[in-house]
Amino acid sequence: MTQDELKLQVAQAAIDYVVADTIIGVGTGSTANFFIDELAKIKGKIKGTVASSEATAQRLKGHGIPVFDLNSVDEISVYIDGADEADAGLNLIKGGGGALTREKIVLAVAKKFVCIADESKKVKVLGKFPLPIEVIPMARSYVAREVVKRFGGEPVLRDGFTTDNGNVILDIHGLQITDPVAMENELNSIVGVVTNGLFAARNADVFLCGTHQGVQTLTAK
Ligand code: 5RP
């Protein structure tokens, strides 16, 4: 099976977690795109969606799926999104596509988080994938120095990239993240940081992991 076939497999499995007659949160990235295309087939079953990025909103609208502004929504039944890395506790690194802030906001409103990814995203210790941090542009050098002072690693400015919120991304290479909740909280305390790509304080409830033997349904260990 190709990686795309593994992604399609988990996108199809995620349809079982869509709650009828509710608004659902939709993530960003290639795996989320497979999910959106599957969701289009059952779009009459849901009230609509909240999108975690402009790209996702465009794809949803292209399928004729209603997209609501989060400020007009009280409740999201489930949030479905991909990840860049997942550990056994279902703590994640996200933000490879740069949508981490809106992803975290939509997730905050959701009752349940179903993460969909192929097995290449499973790791023992988070950090091989560079940790994205969304930063207010004028603070980027300060934030980079603070990150190195507190955690080590090597911050690299994501070249030519601006987030949907008009900010920049620092990708921190070379981290070994053994306490993701503590690191997530401390990174958020650095002035100028908008969000970081650790999804640990609020981790995934279910991880649908695409393998060559089929979809594994994992919960936190
Ligand atoms: C975007 C994300 C994505 O979920 C993450 O990058 C995984 O993407 P893909 O499904 O393309 O591997 O966090 O900000």
Boltz pocket constraint, residues with backbone or C-beta under 6 A from the ligand:
constraints:
  - pocket:
      binder: B
      contacts: [[A, 27], [A, 28], [A, 29], [A, 30], [A, 31], [A, 32], [A, 81], [A, 82], [A, 83], [A, 84], [A, 93], [A, 94], [A, 95], [A, 96], [A, 97], [A, 98], [A, 99], [A, 100], [A, 103], [A, 116]]
      max_distance: 6.0
